[in-house]
Amino acid sequence: MKTSALLATVAFALAASGGTATAADNVVKLGASVQLTGTNANTGRYYQDAYRLTVDKINDAGGIKIGDKTYKLQLDILDNQSDVNLSVRQYVQLLKSDNVDFLLGPFASNFALNDSSVAEKYQVPMVQGGGASGQIYSRGYKYIFGTLPPADDYFASTIDMLGKVDPTPKTVALVAADDSFDVSVAEGTRKHIKDAGMKLVLDKQFRDGGGEFSSILSQIKSSDVDAVLWTGHETDALNFIRQAKSLNVNPKDFYSFTVGVPTADFRQALGKDANYAFGMTSWLPNESLKDKWFGDAKSFADAYQKKYGYAPDYHAASGAADVETFAYALEKAGSTKPDAVRDAIAKSDFDSLYAHVKYGENGQIDLPQIVVQIQDGKLVPVYTDHMLNKPQYPIPAWGKR
Amino acid sequence: MLLVQILVNGVLLGGLYGLMGLGMALVWGVLNVVNLAHGALIMLGGYLTYYLFTGLGIDPFVALPIAALGMFVIGYCLQRFILNLIVRSAMLNTLLITFGLSVVITYLAQLLFSADFRTINPTYSGANFAVAGITIPVVSLAAFVIAFVLAGAVWWLLNEMTIGRAIRATAQNLTAARLYGVDPRNIYALTFGIGAALAGVAGGLFGILTHLTPYVGATLTAKSFVIAIIGGLSNPFKVILGGIVIGVAEQLASLYLGPTYIDVISFGLLVVVLVVRPARSLRAA
């Protein structure tokens, strides 16, 4: 059976490469394998939708000028079904048989971690906006760039803020999932907690996607901590809050979540129980973020909402910045050669709807996380390096809301 | 105190687990079908309850029996028109077709309901009370009670009602049952329908307690499978007990080893049970 599967794959690969060998001139093909179905589909769609919207916008504005020729961008998106192994195979397929020129990323660190090895192996640059883990950038790879800020520092601004509120929390519980992103967040956060002079009294890891927190919550209750810092993915954050309520677990002052809070879906699913939750985002749709194609971040958010019927969050903005990175780099390189484009990406320095894009030595962007809180069902930015709005702090117990 | 709270959490969680396993064990015991679509049916039941609640404003606990009825009809039709075609053939065929069904149901669910996550969130979903310092969540307690009530109902159906006797007779000796005028096609479909209805109730409760996406099914199938084996296929109450064993074991593992070990423990228990008493646990199958 294995042999026949192999033969089929070879036959398919031959047929595919024969079929697409004559790609149209003046087109730059960007390929990505994204979670359109499966457990990560809920977030994966941000990337597909942001890639599409940005590519269309750039093409409508006349495309990009490389040398003295005008090129259009073309997207080739595959569905990895939320399966890492499939996603690696699809990136190989994109390069070897679908003949894409450059790679955009998937969602989530554990995917980007594996998929970036394909980019490195074939020496084709990948710009990804879905993986924040430092592991992705710690291997000396030259062809991976990322627009999410380092996971290690996700809680940095939050902990900074906690030093300035009254009462300042003294004891902290850290609850982290066991995937690549959250392991990085946890490592960085332990250091930040220590530097801030707080005491880490409970440090718990859970299985990503497990969704069962009653044991951790009971331990939080019995250790009576002041603050809970939680990192994981959205459905787990949702379950954590719901179970906290039903087990009547109240951290004395504060809880915050790396994901979920900025997402409309999350607030809708939780209703009133979402109130008071703190979170973070690297992006908010502000008019102050100017963009060559969209005008500014707010126009981007409006166009996105209008086209897809739901509001973009930082995942979408980050994805849009990835496409723009290629647009700028291709024009600057004046060539579609992977190495020339790679070098131009490394020198990126432009304003966008997402942020000022400039990659560090390791390929990762550095941005501050804006602390946000859900206040009366609305997402309110609270803190960056100074207070933006008054936080509702300390968080009242469930019975007193 | 922490330990007592953890044990209470485990027992209450185990009630829901047992309810998930109940439908699986029934179908497995009577039809000899390991229904790999069981988790997908739980998911469907959850969405049915969700839409009855958010769309029509029916209280989730009132919606549960309606969802169960809907799931019974779906289950009956699945068995009558699809699974009956292969129910007496090799087990591999039933595994393949129920696996296929679970894939089809999951992706249909994504098309119909989108990949957004949903919660069934009535005002009382987080309600709780304290007994001697131990917090008892009301919905978890209700799920626990419902699990026992339904286990009792299944027991009564199988042992006291004519239709139940026909179900057991068909499982024990098909030829003899036929000679007594039992129509196995109908009995099989009824049994699968009841299994689906139980899955529907479990799904509704699951949606109130946690969250729903079209993809929750696969892990729930695995969990139900483990519980059905540990509880055995012959007695509904033992299935609930199997669920409680898993629930408590998971919570203790989470406390002493760390939450990442939850699955290791439940599947480890499965292996232990299969090694220690393989004949007994599978005799009814």
Interface residues (C-beta under 8 A of the other chain):
Chain A: T37 G38 T39 A41 N42 R45 S82 D178 K204 Q205 F206 R207 G210 G211 E212 F213 S214 S215 I216 S218 Q219 K221 S222 E234 T235 L238 N239 R242 K245 S246 L247 N248 D265 A269 L270 G271 D273 W398
Chain B: M1 L2 Q5 I6 N9 L13 Y107 Q110 A115 D116 F117 R118 T119 N121 S125 G126 A127 N128 A130 T135 P137 V138 V139 S140 L209 T210 H211 T213 Y215 E250 Q251 S254 L255 G258 P259 T260 I262 D263
